[in-house]
């Protein structure tokens, strides 16, 4: 793996090994586009998906209730 973000980016790599330490995971791969730690980004994505899924369920429940009221009239 590449050590420099810039050289990895120029070569079209998605990830690179950085000497910069992550606060939570130490020495880990980072994304070339954002410089974010791969493990931290994965955890953030899982959290976002869980929250979005719950919001989506609530929205569907709300719209089903509206449709039910519409057709009862």
RODOTOR-567976 format. One record per residue: chain; residue number from 1; residue in three letters; y, z, x of N, C-alpha, C in turn. Coordinates in steps of 0.05 Angstrom, whole numbers, plus 5000, padded with zeros to 4 digits. Each point is the difference from the previous one (the first is absolute). Example, Ala and Ser with C-alpha at 12.3 -4.5 7.8 and 13.67 -1.06 7.14 Angstrom:
BEGIN
<rec><doba>A</doba><kolmar>1</kolmar><pase>Ala</pase><n_py>4886</n_py><n_pz>5156</n_pz><n_px>5264</n_px><ca_py>5024</ca_py><ca_pz>5000</ca_pz><ca_px>4982</ca_px><c_py>5024</c_py><c_pz>5000</c_pz><c_px>5018</c_px></rec>
<rec><doba>A</doba><kolmar>2</kolmar><pase>Ser</pase><n_py>5021</n_py><n_pz>4986</n_pz><n_px>4993</n_px><ca_py>5024</ca_py><ca_pz>5001</ca_pz><ca_px>5016</ca_px><c_py>5022</c_py><c_pz>5014</c_pz><c_px>4985</c_px></rec>
END
This chain:
BEGIN
<rec><doba>A</doba><kolmar>1</kolmar><pase>Unk</pase><n_py>4976</n_py><n_pz>5000</n_pz><n_px>5017</n_px><ca_py>5024</ca_py><ca_pz>5000</ca_pz><ca_px>4983</ca_px><c_py>5025</c_py><c_pz>5000</c_pz><c_px>5018</c_px></rec>
<rec><doba>A</doba><kolmar>2</kolmar><pase>Unk</pase><n_py>5021</n_py><n_pz>4991</n_pz><n_px>4987</n_px><ca_py>5026</ca_py><ca_pz>4998</ca_pz><ca_px>5014</ca_px><c_py>5013</c_py><c_pz>5028</c_pz><c_px>5001</c_px></rec>
<rec><doba>A</doba><kolmar>3</kolmar><pase>Unk</pase><n_py>5016</n_py><n_pz>5004</n_pz><n_px>5021</n_px><ca_py>5014</ca_py><ca_pz>5025</ca_pz><ca_px>5003</ca_px><c_py>5029</c_py><c_pz>4997</c_pz><c_px>4990</c_px></rec>
<rec><doba>A</doba><kolmar>4</kolmar><pase>Unk</pase><n_py>5011</n_py><n_pz>4976</n_pz><n_px>5002</n_px><ca_py>5027</ca_py><ca_pz>4995</ca_pz><ca_px>4992</ca_px><c_py>5001</c_py><c_pz>4988</c_pz><c_px>4972</c_px></rec>
<rec><doba>A</doba><kolmar>5</kolmar><pase>Unk</pase><n_py>5016</n_py><n_pz>5012</n_pz><n_px>4983</n_px><ca_py>5003</ca_py><ca_pz>4990</ca_pz><ca_px>4972</ca_px><c_py>5011</c_py><c_pz>4971</c_pz><c_px>5000</c_px></rec>
<rec><doba>A</doba><kolmar>6</kolmar><pase>Unk</pase><n_py>5019</n_py><n_pz>4996</n_pz><n_px>5017</n_px><ca_py>5013</ca_py><ca_pz>4973</ca_pz><ca_px>5001</ca_px><c_py>4980</c_py><c_pz>4979</c_pz><c_px>5009</c_px></rec>
<rec><doba>A</doba><kolmar>7</kolmar><pase>Unk</pase><n_py>4984</n_py><n_pz>5006</n_pz><n_px>5021</n_px><ca_py>4981</ca_py><ca_pz>4979</ca_pz><ca_px>5010</ca_px><c_py>4978</c_py><c_pz>4996</c_pz><c_px>4979</c_px></rec>
<rec><doba>A</doba><kolmar>8</kolmar><pase>Unk</pase><n_py>4991</n_py><n_pz>5021</n_pz><n_px>4986</n_px><ca_py>4980</ca_py><ca_pz>4997</ca_pz><ca_px>4980</ca_px><c_py>5011</c_py><c_pz>4983</c_pz><c_px>4977</c_px></rec>
<rec><doba>A</doba><kolmar>9</kolmar><pase>Unk</pase><n_py>5025</n_py><n_pz>5005</n_pz><n_px>4992</n_px><ca_py>5012</ca_py><ca_pz>4985</ca_pz><ca_px>4979</ca_px><c_py>5002</c_py><c_pz>4970</c_pz><c_px>5007</c_px></rec>
<rec><doba>A</doba><kolmar>10</kolmar><pase>Unk</pase><n_py>5008</n_py><n_pz>4994</n_pz><n_px>5025</n_px><ca_py>5003</ca_py><ca_pz>4973</ca_pz><ca_px>5009</ca_px><c_py>4973</c_py><c_pz>4985</c_pz><c_px>5000</c_px></rec>
<rec><doba>A</doba><kolmar>11</kolmar><pase>Unk</pase><n_py>4978</n_py><n_pz>5015</n_pz><n_px>5005</n_px><ca_py>4973</ca_py><ca_pz>4989</ca_pz><ca_px>5001</ca_px><c_py>4988</c_py><c_pz>4998</c_pz><c_px>4972</c_px></rec>
<rec><doba>A</doba><kolmar>12</kolmar><pase>Unk</pase><n_py>5014</n_py><n_pz>5010</n_pz><n_px>4979</n_px><ca_py>4990</ca_py><ca_pz>4998</ca_pz><ca_px>4973</ca_px><c_py>4981</c_py><c_pz>5022</c_pz><c_px>4993</c_px></rec>
<rec><doba>A</doba><kolmar>13</kolmar><pase>Unk</pase><n_py>4999</n_py><n_pz>5021</n_pz><n_px>5015</n_px><ca_py>4982</ca_py><ca_pz>5023</ca_pz><ca_px>4994</ca_px><c_py>5011</c_py><c_pz>5016</c_pz><c_px>4978</c_px></rec>
<rec><doba>A</doba><kolmar>14</kolmar><pase>Unk</pase><n_py>4982</n_py><n_pz>5012</n_pz><n_px>4983</n_px><ca_py>5009</ca_py><ca_pz>5017</ca_pz><ca_px>4978</ca_px><c_py>5004</c_py><c_pz>5029</c_pz><c_px>5009</c_px></rec>
<rec><doba>A</doba><kolmar>15</kolmar><pase>Unk</pase><n_py>4984</n_py><n_pz>5008</n_pz><n_px>5020</n_px><ca_py>5001</ca_py><ca_pz>5028</ca_pz><ca_px>5010</ca_px><c_py>5002</c_py><c_pz>5000</c_pz><c_px>5030</c_px></rec>
<rec><doba>A</doba><kolmar>16</kolmar><pase>Unk</pase><n_py>5009</n_py><n_pz>5023</n_pz><n_px>5011</n_px><ca_py>5001</ca_py><ca_pz>5003</ca_pz><ca_px>5029</ca_px><c_py>4996</c_py><c_pz>5029</c_pz><c_px>5007</c_px></rec>
<rec><doba>A</doba><kolmar>17</kolmar><pase>Unk</pase><n_py>4992</n_py><n_pz>5006</n_pz><n_px>5024</n_px><ca_py>4997</ca_py><ca_pz>5027</ca_pz><ca_px>5010</ca_px><c_py>5027</c_py><c_pz>5008</c_pz><c_px>5013</c_px></rec>
<rec><doba>A</doba><kolmar>18</kolmar><pase>Unk</pase><n_py>5011</n_py><n_pz>5022</n_pz><n_px>4990</n_px><ca_py>5026</ca_py><ca_pz>5009</ca_pz><ca_px>5010</ca_px><c_py>4996</c_py><c_pz>5025</c_pz><c_px>5017</c_px></rec>
<rec><doba>A</doba><kolmar>19</kolmar><pase>Unk</pase><n_py>5018</n_py><n_pz>5004</n_pz><n_px>5018</n_px><ca_py>5001</ca_py><ca_pz>5025</ca_pz><ca_px>5015</ca_px><c_py>5016</c_py><c_pz>5021</c_pz><c_px>4985</c_px></rec>
<rec><doba>A</doba><kolmar>20</kolmar><pase>Unk</pase><n_py>5012</n_py><n_pz>4992</n_pz><n_px>4978</n_px><ca_py>5016</ca_py><ca_pz>5019</ca_pz><ca_px>4984</ca_px><c_py>4980</c_py><c_pz>5016</c_pz><c_px>4983</c_px></rec>
<rec><doba>A</doba><kolmar>21</kolmar><pase>Unk</pase><n_py>5003</n_py><n_pz>5026</n_pz><n_px>5000</n_px><ca_py>4982</ca_py><ca_pz>5018</ca_pz><ca_px>4985</ca_px><c_py>5008</c_py><c_pz>5002</c_pz><c_px>4971</c_px></rec>
<rec><doba>A</doba><kolmar>22</kolmar><pase>Unk</pase><n_py>4981</n_py><n_pz>4999</n_pz><n_px>4982</n_px><ca_py>5004</ca_py><ca_pz>5006</ca_pz><ca_px>4972</ca_px><c_py>5001</c_py><c_pz>5031</c_pz><c_px>4997</c_px></rec>
<rec><doba>A</doba><kolmar>23</kolmar><pase>Unk</pase><n_py>5017</n_py><n_pz>5010</n_pz><n_px>4984</n_px><ca_py>5002</ca_py><ca_pz>5029</ca_pz><ca_px>4996</ca_px><c_py>4974</c_py><c_pz>5012</c_pz><c_px>4989</c_px></rec>
<rec><doba>A</doba><kolmar>24</kolmar><pase>Unk</pase><n_py>4986</n_py><n_pz>4985</n_pz><n_px>4983</n_px><ca_py>4976</ca_py><ca_pz>5010</ca_pz><ca_px>4988</ca_px><c_py>4974</c_py><c_pz>4992</c_pz><c_px>5014</c_px></rec>
<rec><doba>A</doba><kolmar>25</kolmar><pase>Unk</pase><n_py>5000</n_py><n_pz>4976</n_pz><n_px>5012</n_px><ca_py>4974</ca_py><ca_pz>4989</ca_pz><ca_px>5010</ca_px><c_py>4999</c_py><c_pz>4995</c_pz><c_px>5030</c_px></rec>
<rec><doba>A</doba><kolmar>26</kolmar><pase>Unk</pase><n_py>5021</n_py><n_pz>5005</n_pz><n_px>5014</n_px><ca_py>5000</ca_py><ca_pz>4995</ca_pz><ca_px>5029</ca_px><c_py>5001</c_py><c_pz>4971</c_pz><c_px>5007</c_px></rec>
<rec><doba>A</doba><kolmar>27</kolmar><pase>Unk</pase><n_py>4984</n_py><n_pz>4992</n_pz><n_px>5019</n_px><ca_py>4999</ca_py><ca_pz>4972</ca_pz><ca_px>5009</ca_px><c_py>4983</c_py><c_pz>4983</c_pz><c_px>4981</c_px></rec>
<rec><doba>A</doba><kolmar>28</kolmar><pase>Unk</pase><n_py>5012</n_py><n_pz>4984</n_pz><n_px>4984</n_px><ca_py>4986</ca_py><ca_pz>4983</ca_pz><ca_px>4981</ca_px><c_py>5013</c_py><c_pz>4972</c_pz><c_px>5000</c_px></rec>
<rec><doba>A</doba><kolmar>29</kolmar><pase>Unk</pase><n_py>4986</n_py><n_pz>4981</n_pz><n_px>4988</n_px><ca_py>5011</ca_py><ca_pz>4973</ca_pz><ca_px>4996</ca_px><c_py>5025</c_py><c_pz>5001</c_pz><c_px>4982</c_px></rec>
<rec><doba>A</doba><kolmar>30</kolmar><pase>Unk</pase><n_py>5017</n_py><n_pz>4981</n_pz><n_px>5004</n_px><ca_py>5024</ca_py><ca_pz>4998</ca_pz><ca_px>4984</ca_px><c_py>5002</c_py><c_pz>4971</c_pz><c_px>4990</c_px></rec>
<rec><doba>A</doba><kolmar>31</kolmar><pase>Unk</pase><n_py>5014</n_py><n_pz>4996</n_pz><n_px>4978</n_px><ca_py>5005</ca_py><ca_pz>4973</ca_pz><ca_px>4990</ca_px><c_py>5023</c_py><c_pz>4987</c_pz><c_px>5015</c_px></rec>
<rec><doba>A</doba><kolmar>32</kolmar><pase>Unk</pase><n_py>4997</n_py><n_pz>4974</n_pz><n_px>5007</n_px><ca_py>5021</ca_py><ca_pz>4987</ca_pz><ca_px>5015</ca_px><c_py>5025</c_py><c_pz>4995</c_pz><c_px>4983</c_px></rec>
<rec><doba>A</doba><kolmar>33</kolmar><pase>Unk</pase><n_py>4997</n_py><n_pz>4995</n_pz><n_px>4975</n_px><ca_py>5023</ca_py><ca_pz>4994</ca_pz><ca_px>4983</ca_px><c_py>5018</c_py><c_pz>5024</c_pz><c_px>4996</c_px></rec>
<rec><doba>A</doba><kolmar>34</kolmar><pase>Unk</pase><n_py>4988</n_py><n_pz>5024</n_pz><n_px>4995</n_px><ca_py>5016</ca_py><ca_pz>5023</ca_pz><ca_px>4993</ca_px><c_py>5000</c_py><c_pz>5021</c_pz><c_px>5022</c_px></rec>
<rec><doba>A</doba><kolmar>35</kolmar><pase>Unk</pase><n_py>4980</n_py><n_pz>5000</n_pz><n_px>5017</n_px><ca_py>4997</ca_py><ca_pz>5021</ca_pz><ca_px>5021</ca_px><c_py>4987</c_py><c_pz>5025</c_pz><c_px>4989</c_px></rec>
<rec><doba>A</doba><kolmar>36</kolmar><pase>Unk</pase><n_py>4992</n_py><n_pz>4999</n_pz><n_px>4975</n_px><ca_py>4988</ca_py><ca_pz>5024</ca_pz><ca_px>4986</ca_px><c_py>4972</c_py><c_pz>5005</c_pz><c_px>5010</c_px></rec>
<rec><doba>A</doba><kolmar>37</kolmar><pase>Unk</pase><n_py>4993</n_py><n_pz>5025</n_pz><n_px>5001</n_px><ca_py>4973</ca_py><ca_pz>5009</ca_pz><ca_px>5007</ca_px><c_py>4980</c_py><c_pz>4990</c_pz><c_px>4979</c_px></rec>
<rec><doba>A</doba><kolmar>38</kolmar><pase>Unk</pase><n_py>4978</n_py><n_pz>4988</n_pz><n_px>5008</n_px><ca_py>4981</ca_py><ca_pz>4988</ca_pz><ca_px>4981</ca_px><c_py>4989</c_py><c_pz>5022</c_pz><c_px>4981</c_px></rec>
<rec><doba>A</doba><kolmar>39</kolmar><pase>Unk</pase><n_py>4993</n_py><n_pz>5023</n_pz><n_px>5012</n_px><ca_py>4988</ca_py><ca_pz>5022</ca_pz><ca_px>4983</ca_px><c_py>5021</c_py><c_pz>5011</c_pz><c_px>4981</c_px></rec>
<rec><doba>A</doba><kolmar>40</kolmar><pase>Unk</pase><n_py>5024</n_py><n_pz>5004</n_pz><n_px>5009</n_px><ca_py>5021</ca_py><ca_pz>5011</ca_pz><ca_px>4981</ca_px><c_py>5006</c_py><c_pz>4979</c_pz><c_px>4978</c_px></rec>
<rec><doba>A</doba><kolmar>41</kolmar><pase>Unk</pase><n_py>5001</n_py><n_pz>4975</n_pz><n_px>5007</n_px><ca_py>5005</ca_py><ca_pz>4979</ca_pz><ca_px>4980</ca_px><c_py>4978</c_py><c_pz>4999</c_pz><c_px>4979</c_px></rec>
<rec><doba>A</doba><kolmar>42</kolmar><pase>Unk</pase><n_py>4975</n_py><n_pz>5003</n_pz><n_px>5009</n_px><ca_py>4977</ca_py><ca_pz>4999</ca_pz><ca_px>4982</ca_px><c_py>5002</c_py><c_pz>5024</c_pz><c_px>4981</c_px></rec>
<rec><doba>A</doba><kolmar>43</kolmar><pase>Unk</pase><n_py>5006</n_py><n_pz>5023</n_pz><n_px>5010</n_px><ca_py>5003</ca_py><ca_pz>5024</ca_pz><ca_px>4983</ca_px><c_py>5022</c_py><c_pz>4997</c_pz><c_px>4980</c_px></rec>
<rec><doba>A</doba><kolmar>44</kolmar><pase>Unk</pase><n_py>5023</n_py><n_pz>4989</n_pz><n_px>5008</n_px><ca_py>5023</ca_py><ca_pz>4995</ca_pz><ca_px>4982</ca_px><c_py>4992</c_py><c_pz>4980</c_pz><c_px>4979</c_px></rec>
<rec><doba>A</doba><kolmar>45</kolmar><pase>Unk</pase><n_py>4985</n_py><n_pz>4980</n_pz><n_px>5007</n_px><ca_py>4992</ca_py><ca_pz>4980</ca_pz><ca_px>4980</ca_px><c_py>4981</c_py><c_pz>5012</c_pz><c_px>4979</c_px></rec>
<rec><doba>A</doba><kolmar>46</kolmar><pase>Unk</pase><n_py>4981</n_py><n_pz>5017</n_pz><n_px>5009</n_px><ca_py>4982</ca_py><ca_pz>5013</ca_pz><ca_px>4981</ca_px><c_py>5015</c_py><c_pz>5018</c_pz><c_px>4981</c_px></rec>
<rec><doba>A</doba><kolmar>47</kolmar><pase>Unk</pase><n_py>5020</n_py><n_pz>5014</n_pz><n_px>5010</n_px><ca_py>5016</ca_py><ca_pz>5018</ca_pz><ca_px>4983</ca_px><c_py>5016</c_py><c_pz>4984</c_pz><c_px>4980</c_px></rec>
<rec><doba>A</doba><kolmar>48</kolmar><pase>Unk</pase><n_py>5012</n_py><n_pz>4978</n_pz><n_px>5009</n_px><ca_py>5016</ca_py><ca_pz>4983</ca_pz><ca_px>4982</ca_px><c_py>4982</c_py><c_pz>4988</c_pz><c_px>4978</c_px></rec>
<rec><doba>A</doba><kolmar>49</kolmar><pase>Unk</pase><n_py>4976</n_py><n_pz>4990</n_pz><n_px>5007</n_px><ca_py>4982</ca_py><ca_pz>4988</ca_pz><ca_px>4981</ca_px><c_py>4992</c_py><c_pz>5021</c_pz><c_px>4979</c_px></rec>
<rec><doba>A</doba><kolmar>50</kolmar><pase>Unk</pase><n_py>4994</n_py><n_pz>5025</n_pz><n_px>5009</n_px><ca_py>4993</ca_py><ca_pz>5021</ca_pz><ca_px>4981</ca_px><c_py>5023</c_py><c_pz>5006</c_pz><c_px>4980</c_px></rec>
<rec><doba>A</doba><kolmar>51</kolmar><pase>Unk</pase><n_py>5024</n_py><n_pz>5002</n_pz><n_px>5011</n_px><ca_py>5023</ca_py><ca_pz>5005</ca_pz><ca_px>4982</ca_px><c_py>5006</c_py><c_pz>4977</c_pz><c_px>4982</c_px></rec>
<rec><doba>A</doba><kolmar>52</kolmar><pase>Unk</pase><n_py>4998</n_py><n_pz>4975</n_pz><n_px>5010</n_px><ca_py>5005</ca_py><ca_pz>4977</ca_pz><ca_px>4983</ca_px><c_py>4979</c_py><c_pz>4997</c_pz><c_px>4979</c_px></rec>
<rec><doba>A</doba><kolmar>53</kolmar><pase>Unk</pase><n_py>4975</n_py><n_pz>5006</n_pz><n_px>5006</n_px><ca_py>4978</ca_py><ca_pz>4999</ca_pz><ca_px>4981</ca_px><c_py>5005</c_py><c_pz>5019</c_pz><c_px>4977</c_px></rec>
<rec><doba>A</doba><kolmar>54</kolmar><pase>Unk</pase><n_py>5009</n_py><n_pz>5024</n_pz><n_px>5006</n_px><ca_py>5005</ca_py><ca_pz>5020</ca_pz><ca_px>4979</ca_px><c_py>5023</c_py><c_pz>4990</c_pz><c_px>4982</c_px></rec>
<rec><doba>A</doba><kolmar>55</kolmar><pase>Unk</pase><n_py>5021</n_py><n_pz>4990</n_pz><n_px>5012</n_px><ca_py>5023</ca_py><ca_pz>4989</ca_pz><ca_px>4985</ca_px><c_py>4991</c_py><c_pz>4977</c_pz><c_px>4982</c_px></rec>
<rec><doba>A</doba><kolmar>56</kolmar><pase>Unk</pase><n_py>4983</n_py><n_pz>4983</n_pz><n_px>5011</n_px><ca_py>4990</ca_py><ca_pz>4977</ca_pz><ca_px>4984</ca_px><c_py>4984</c_py><c_pz>5009</c_pz><c_px>4976</c_px></rec>
<rec><doba>A</doba><kolmar>57</kolmar><pase>Unk</pase><n_py>4983</n_py><n_pz>5020</n_pz><n_px>5004</n_px><ca_py>4984</ca_py><ca_pz>5011</ca_pz><ca_px>4978</ca_px><c_py>5018</c_py><c_pz>5011</c_pz><c_px>4978</c_px></rec>
<rec><doba>A</doba><kolmar>58</kolmar><pase>Unk</pase><n_py>5021</n_py><n_pz>5015</n_pz><n_px>5008</n_px><ca_py>5018</ca_py><ca_pz>5011</ca_pz><ca_px>4981</ca_px><c_py>5015</c_py><c_pz>4978</c_pz><c_px>4984</c_px></rec>
<rec><doba>A</doba><kolmar>59</kolmar><pase>Unk</pase><n_py>5008</n_py><n_pz>4979</n_pz><n_px>5014</n_px><ca_py>5014</ca_py><ca_pz>4978</ca_pz><ca_px>4988</ca_px><c_py>4982</c_py><c_pz>4985</c_pz><c_px>4980</c_px></rec>
<rec><doba>A</doba><kolmar>60</kolmar><pase>Unk</pase><n_py>4975</n_py><n_pz>4996</n_pz><n_px>5007</n_px><ca_py>4981</ca_py><ca_pz>4987</ca_pz><ca_px>4981</ca_px><c_py>4996</c_py><c_pz>5017</c_pz><c_px>4975</c_px></rec>
<rec><doba>A</doba><kolmar>61</kolmar><pase>Unk</pase><n_py>4997</n_py><n_pz>5027</n_pz><n_px>5004</n_px><ca_py>4996</ca_py><ca_pz>5018</ca_pz><ca_px>4978</ca_px><c_py>5024</c_py><c_pz>4998</c_pz><c_px>4981</c_px></rec>
<rec><doba>A</doba><kolmar>62</kolmar><pase>Unk</pase><n_py>5024</n_py><n_pz>4999</n_pz><n_px>5011</n_px><ca_py>5025</ca_py><ca_pz>4999</ca_pz><ca_px>4985</ca_px><c_py>5001</c_py><c_pz>4974</c_pz><c_px>4983</c_px></rec>
<rec><doba>A</doba><kolmar>63</kolmar><pase>Unk</pase><n_py>4993</n_py><n_pz>4977</n_pz><n_px>5013</n_px><ca_py>5001</ca_py><ca_pz>4975</ca_pz><ca_px>4987</ca_px><c_py>4979</c_py><c_pz>4997</c_pz><c_px>4978</c_px></rec>
<rec><doba>A</doba><kolmar>64</kolmar><pase>Unk</pase><n_py>4977</n_py><n_pz>5012</n_pz><n_px>5004</n_px><ca_py>4979</ca_py><ca_pz>5000</ca_pz><ca_px>4980</ca_px><c_py>5009</c_py><c_pz>5015</c_pz><c_px>4975</c_px></rec>
<rec><doba>A</doba><kolmar>65</kolmar><pase>Unk</pase><n_py>5014</n_py><n_pz>5023</n_pz><n_px>5005</n_px><ca_py>5011</ca_py><ca_pz>5016</ca_pz><ca_px>4978</ca_px><c_py>5021</c_py><c_pz>4984</c_pz><c_px>4984</c_px></rec>
<rec><doba>A</doba><kolmar>66</kolmar><pase>Unk</pase><n_py>5016</n_py><n_pz>4985</n_pz><n_px>5014</n_px><ca_py>5021</ca_py><ca_pz>4984</ca_pz><ca_px>4987</ca_px><c_py>4987</c_py><c_pz>4978</c_pz><c_px>4983</c_px></rec>
<rec><doba>A</doba><kolmar>67</kolmar><pase>Unk</pase><n_py>4980</n_py><n_pz>4987</n_pz><n_px>5011</n_px><ca_py>4986</ca_py><ca_pz>4978</ca_pz><ca_px>4985</ca_px><c_py>4987</c_py><c_pz>5011</c_pz><c_px>4976</c_px></rec>
<rec><doba>A</doba><kolmar>68</kolmar><pase>Unk</pase><n_py>4988</n_py><n_pz>5024</n_pz><n_px>5002</n_px><ca_py>4987</ca_py><ca_pz>5013</ca_pz><ca_px>4977</ca_px><c_py>5019</c_py><c_pz>5005</c_pz><c_px>4978</c_px></rec>
<rec><doba>A</doba><kolmar>69</kolmar><pase>Unk</pase><n_py>5024</n_py><n_pz>5010</n_pz><n_px>5006</n_px><ca_py>5021</ca_py><ca_pz>5006</ca_pz><ca_px>4981</ca_px><c_py>5010</c_py><c_pz>4975</c_pz><c_px>4987</c_px></rec>
<rec><doba>A</doba><kolmar>70</kolmar><pase>Unk</pase><n_py>5003</n_py><n_pz>4979</n_pz><n_px>5015</n_px><ca_py>5010</ca_py><ca_pz>4974</ca_pz><ca_px>4990</ca_px><c_py>4982</c_py><c_pz>4989</c_pz><c_px>4978</c_px></rec>
<rec><doba>A</doba><kolmar>71</kolmar><pase>Unk</pase><n_py>4974</n_py><n_pz>5002</n_pz><n_px>5005</n_px><ca_py>4981</ca_py><ca_pz>4988</ca_pz><ca_px>4980</ca_px><c_py>4993</c_py><c_pz>5018</c_pz><c_px>4977</c_px></rec>
<rec><doba>A</doba><kolmar>72</kolmar><pase>Unk</pase><n_py>5008</n_py><n_pz>5026</n_pz><n_px>5001</n_px><ca_py>4995</ca_py><ca_pz>5018</ca_pz><ca_px>4978</ca_px><c_py>5020</c_py><c_pz>4995</c_pz><c_px>4978</c_px></rec>
<rec><doba>A</doba><kolmar>73</kolmar><pase>Unk</pase><n_py>5023</n_py><n_pz>4989</n_pz><n_px>5007</n_px><ca_py>5022</ca_py><ca_pz>4996</ca_pz><ca_px>4979</ca_px><c_py>4993</c_py><c_pz>4978</c_pz><c_px>4981</c_px></rec>
END
